[in-house]
Amino acid sequence: MDAETKRPLADELFDKKNPETIKQFLMANFDTTKPLYIVTDFYSSYPSILKEVFGDNLIHQYCLFHLNKLIVKDFPKNTTIAQELLKY
């Protein structure tokens, strides 16, 4: 998303989410020689794909929404702090 216009820089639907499809999408839509800031979910292949495509011209951050989902998933819905602290 462009920081000023708030518009997506690139958007495309694919049948598969795999490393080759992601590489093709990035190379077709971005100048890989210019610095870029990308926010992604926690798909395990992203770090190596982004390093391969952009090298050092990239700042990669994980999405805070997806991070929160991972954290919340590990806590029972009706637990207390005391119950959680007993685990440790």
TORPA-4810 file (N, C-alpha, C, O; in nm, 3 decimals):
<nodes>
NODE_1_0.085_-0.116_0.000_0.000_0.000_0.000_0.090_0.123_0.000_0.189_0.131_0.074_M
NODE_2_0.055_0.217_-0.082_0.130_0.342_-0.087_0.101_0.423_0.039_-0.015_0.440_0.078_D
NODE_3_0.206_0.472_0.103_0.190_0.543_0.230_0.113_0.674_0.215_0.045_0.716_0.308_A
NODE_4_0.123_0.738_0.100_0.056_0.867_0.081_-0.087_0.851_0.029_-0.179_0.912_0.083_E
NODE_5_-0.105_0.770_-0.075_-0.237_0.758_-0.137_-0.324_0.652_-0.071_-0.446_0.651_-0.091_T
NODE_6_-0.263_0.563_0.007_-0.333_0.451_0.072_-0.390_0.352_-0.029_-0.481_0.275_0.003_K
NODE_7_-0.338_0.354_-0.150_-0.382_0.260_-0.253_-0.286_0.142_-0.262_-0.166_0.158_-0.239_R
NODE_8_-0.339_0.024_-0.295_-0.250_-0.091_-0.312_-0.152_-0.066_-0.427_-0.189_-0.010_-0.530_P
NODE_9_-0.028_-0.107_-0.408_0.072_-0.093_-0.514_0.058_-0.204_-0.617_0.086_-0.184_-0.735_L
NODE_10_0.016_-0.321_-0.571_-0.004_-0.433_-0.662_-0.101_-0.530_-0.596_-0.099_-0.550_-0.475_A
NODE_11_-0.187_-0.589_-0.679_-0.287_-0.681_-0.627_-0.319_-0.781_-0.737_-0.344_-0.742_-0.851_D
NODE_12_-0.319_-0.907_-0.703_-0.348_-1.010_-0.802_-0.393_-1.136_-0.728_-0.344_-1.166_-0.620_E
NODE_13_-0.486_-1.210_-0.787_-0.534_-1.335_-0.729_-0.468_-1.453_-0.798_-0.454_-1.455_-0.920_L
NODE_14_-0.428_-1.552_-0.719_-0.365_-1.672_-0.772_-0.434_-1.795_-0.714_-0.492_-1.789_-0.606_F
NODE_15_-0.426_-1.905_-0.787_-0.482_-2.031_-0.738_-0.395_-2.093_-0.629_-0.444_-2.165_-0.542_D
NODE_16_-0.264_-2.065_-0.635_-0.170_-2.125_-0.540_-0.084_-2.018_-0.475_-0.050_-1.917_-0.536_K
NODE_17_-0.049_-2.044_-0.350_0.047_-1.958_-0.280_0.172_-2.043_-0.258_0.184_-2.116_-0.160_K
NODE_18_0.265_-2.030_-0.352_0.390_-2.104_-0.341_0.506_-2.010_-0.376_0.484_-1.904_-0.434_N
NODE_19_0.628_-2.048_-0.343_0.742_-1.959_-0.366_0.756_-1.910_-0.510_0.786_-1.792_-0.531_P
NODE_20_0.735_-1.995_-0.606_0.753_-1.953_-0.746_0.649_-1.849_-0.786_0.682_-1.752_-0.853_E
NODE_21_0.524_-1.869_-0.747_0.418_-1.772_-0.778_0.447_-1.637_-0.712_0.429_-1.532_-0.774_T
NODE_22_0.492_-1.641_-0.588_0.523_-1.517_-0.516_0.638_-1.443_-0.584_0.631_-1.322_-0.602_I
NODE_23_0.743_-1.516_-0.621_0.858_-1.454_-0.691_0.813_-1.387_-0.820_0.851_-1.273_-0.848_K
NODE_24_0.733_-1.459_-0.899_0.686_-1.403_-1.026_0.604_-1.277_-1.003_0.620_-1.179_-1.076_Q
NODE_25_0.517_-1.278_-0.904_0.435_-1.161_-0.872_0.523_-1.042_-0.835_0.503_-0.932_-0.888_F
NODE_26_0.617_-1.062_-0.746_0.704_-0.953_-0.702_0.786_-0.896_-0.817_0.798_-0.775_-0.832_L
NODE_27_0.843_-0.983_-0.898_0.928_-0.938_-1.008_0.848_-0.867_-1.117_0.900_-0.779_-1.185_M
NODE_28_0.723_-0.905_-1.134_0.639_-0.843_-1.236_0.584_-0.707_-1.192_0.550_-0.623_-1.276_A
NODE_29_0.577_-0.683_-1.061_0.510_-0.563_-1.012_0.599_-0.460_-0.943_0.554_-0.348_-0.917_N
NODE_30_0.724_-0.495_-0.914_0.812_-0.402_-0.841_0.949_-0.395_-0.905_0.998_-0.491_-0.964_F
NODE_31_1.010_-0.278_-0.893_1.148_-0.260_-0.936_1.236_-0.315_-0.825_1.249_-0.253_-0.719_D
NODE_32_1.294_-0.430_-0.847_1.369_-0.499_-0.742_1.503_-0.433_-0.710_1.573_-0.476_-0.618_T
NODE_33_1.539_-0.329_-0.785_1.664_-0.258_-0.758_1.644_-0.138_-0.665_1.741_-0.079_-0.618_T
NODE_34_1.518_-0.102_-0.640_1.488_0.013_-0.554_1.446_-0.036_-0.415_1.383_-0.141_-0.402_K
NODE_35_1.481_0.040_-0.311_1.443_0.000_-0.175_1.291_-0.010_-0.160_1.216_0.069_-0.217_P
NODE_36_1.248_-0.108_-0.082_1.105_-0.133_-0.065_1.081_-0.180_0.078_1.167_-0.242_0.140_L
NODE_37_0.963_-0.149_0.130_0.919_-0.191_0.263_0.799_-0.282_0.243_0.699_-0.240_0.184_Y
NODE_38_0.806_-0.405_0.291_0.697_-0.502_0.272_0.653_-0.557_0.406_0.735_-0.591_0.492_I
NODE_39_0.520_-0.567_0.424_0.460_-0.628_0.542_0.390_-0.755_0.496_0.310_-0.752_0.402_V
NODE_40_0.419_-0.868_0.562_0.360_-0.995_0.521_0.303_-1.070_0.641_0.326_-1.033_0.757_T
NODE_41_0.229_-1.175_0.610_0.187_-1.267_0.715_0.307_-1.357_0.749_0.419_-1.327_0.707_D
NODE_42_0.285_-1.463_0.820_0.396_-1.546_0.868_0.423_-1.667_0.779_0.473_-1.769_0.827_F
NODE_43_0.391_-1.659_0.652_0.422_-1.767_0.559_0.573_-1.791_0.564_0.651_-1.700_0.539_Y
NODE_44_0.612_-1.912_0.594_0.753_-1.942_0.623_0.849_-1.918_0.507_0.969_-1.901_0.530_S
NODE_45_0.801_-1.917_0.385_0.889_-1.899_0.270_0.921_-1.752_0.240_1.013_-1.725_0.163_S
NODE_46_0.846_-1.659_0.298_0.868_-1.517_0.264_1.012_-1.468_0.285_1.067_-1.407_0.193_Y
NODE_47_1.074_-1.492_0.399_1.209_-1.436_0.417_1.307_-1.477_0.307_1.380_-1.392_0.256_P
NODE_48_1.311_-1.603_0.271_1.405_-1.647_0.167_1.366_-1.595_0.029_1.453_-1.559_-0.050_S
NODE_49_1.236_-1.590_0.000_1.190_-1.537_-0.129_1.227_-1.390_-0.140_1.281_-1.346_-0.242_I
NODE_50_1.197_-1.313_-0.037_1.223_-1.169_-0.040_1.373_-1.141_-0.051_1.413_-1.049_-0.122_L
NODE_51_1.454_-1.218_0.019_1.600_-1.201_0.011_1.648_-1.231_-0.131_1.733_-1.160_-0.184_K
NODE_52_1.595_-1.336_-0.191_1.634_-1.374_-0.327_1.595_-1.267_-0.429_1.673_-1.235_-0.518_E
NODE_53_1.475_-1.214_-0.417_1.424_-1.118_-0.515_1.482_-0.978_-0.494_1.522_-0.913_-0.590_V
NODE_54_1.486_-0.931_-0.370_1.525_-0.792_-0.343_1.666_-0.776_-0.286_1.718_-0.664_-0.285_F
NODE_55_1.727_-0.882_-0.240_1.859_-0.869_-0.178_1.851_-0.780_-0.055_1.768_-0.801_0.033_G
NODE_56_1.939_-0.680_-0.050_1.941_-0.588_0.064_1.854_-0.464_0.043_1.856_-0.374_0.127_D
NODE_57_1.779_-0.458_-0.067_1.693_-0.343_-0.097_1.555_-0.357_-0.035_1.456_-0.313_-0.093_N
NODE_58_1.547_-0.418_0.083_1.416_-0.448_0.139_1.417_-0.439_0.291_1.512_-0.481_0.358_L
NODE_59_1.309_-0.384_0.344_1.279_-0.394_0.486_1.153_-0.480_0.495_1.049_-0.445_0.438_I
NODE_60_1.162_-0.592_0.565_1.050_-0.686_0.577_1.000_-0.685_0.721_1.077_-0.705_0.815_H
NODE_61_0.872_-0.663_0.737_0.809_-0.667_0.869_0.692_-0.762_0.864_0.620_-0.769_0.764_Q
NODE_62_0.673_-0.835_0.973_0.556_-0.921_0.982_0.435_-0.838_1.025_0.448_-0.742_1.100_Y
NODE_63_0.319_-0.877_0.976_0.194_-0.808_1.003_0.156_-0.825_1.151_0.153_-0.936_1.203_C
NODE_64_0.127_-0.714_1.217_0.091_-0.719_1.358_-0.043_-0.788_1.382_-0.063_-0.850_1.486_L
NODE_65_-0.135_-0.779_1.286_-0.263_-0.849_1.297_-0.239_-1.000_1.302_-0.295_-1.070_1.387_F
NODE_66_-0.154_-1.050_1.211_-0.125_-1.193_1.209_-0.046_-1.237_1.332_-0.066_-1.347_1.383_H
NODE_67_0.043_-1.152_1.380_0.116_-1.182_1.503_0.020_-1.194_1.620_0.030_-1.287_1.700_L
NODE_68_-0.073_-1.102_1.631_-0.173_-1.106_1.737_-0.256_-1.234_1.730_-0.285_-1.295_1.833_N
NODE_69_-0.294_-1.275_1.610_-0.370_-1.399_1.595_-0.292_-1.519_1.647_-0.348_-1.608_1.711_K
NODE_70_-0.161_-1.522_1.619_-0.078_-1.632_1.668_-0.069_-1.633_1.820_-0.073_-1.739_1.882_L
NODE_71_-0.057_-1.516_1.879_-0.047_-1.506_2.024_-0.178_-1.547_2.090_-0.178_-1.627_2.184_I
NODE_72_-0.288_-1.494_2.042_-0.420_-1.521_2.101_-0.457_-1.668_2.087_-0.523_-1.724_2.175_V
NODE_73_-0.415_-1.730_1.979_-0.447_-1.871_1.955_-0.395_-1.961_2.067_-0.455_-2.065_2.095_K
NODE_74_-0.287_-1.922_2.130_-0.226_-2.004_2.235_-0.289_-1.988_2.373_-0.252_-2.059_2.466_D
NODE_75_-0.384_-1.896_2.387_-0.447_-1.873_2.516_-0.592_-1.922_2.513_-0.666_-1.892_2.420_F
NODE_76_-0.632_-1.999_2.616_-0.773_-2.039_2.624_-0.860_-1.914_2.639_-0.815_-1.812_2.691_P
NODE_77_-0.984_-1.924_2.595_-1.072_-1.807_2.595_-1.103_-1.754_2.735_-1.109_-1.633_2.753_K
NODE_78_-1.123_-1.841_2.833_-1.166_-1.796_2.966_-1.058_-1.816_3.072_-1.090_-1.848_3.186_N
NODE_79_-0.936_-1.798_3.038_-0.827_-1.817_3.133_-0.802_-1.688_3.212_-0.833_-1.579_3.166_T
NODE_80_-0.746_-1.704_3.330_-0.706_-1.587_3.409_-0.554_-1.573_3.397_-0.484_-1.664_3.354_T
NODE_81_-0.506_-1.458_3.437_-0.361_-1.436_3.434_-0.293_-1.534_3.529_-0.187_-1.588_3.499_I
NODE_82_-0.355_-1.557_3.644_-0.298_-1.651_3.742_-0.284_-1.791_3.681_-0.183_-1.858_3.702_A
NODE_83_-0.386_-1.835_3.607_-0.380_-1.967_3.543_-0.268_-1.972_3.439_-0.198_-2.072_3.429_Q
NODE_84_-0.252_-1.866_3.364_-0.147_-1.862_3.263_-0.009_-1.861_3.328_0.083_-1.927_3.279_E
NODE_85_0.007_-1.788_3.438_0.137_-1.781_3.505_0.177_-1.915_3.566_0.296_-1.944_3.578_L
NODE_86_0.079_-1.997_3.604_0.109_-2.129_3.659_0.178_-2.219_3.556_0.249_-2.312_3.594_L
NODE_87_0.159_-2.192_3.430_0.223_-2.272_3.324_0.374_-2.256_3.328_0.448_-2.345_3.286_K
NODE_88_0.420_-2.143_3.379_0.562_-2.112_3.371_0.625_-2.125_3.506_0.745_-2.103_3.521_Y
</nodes>
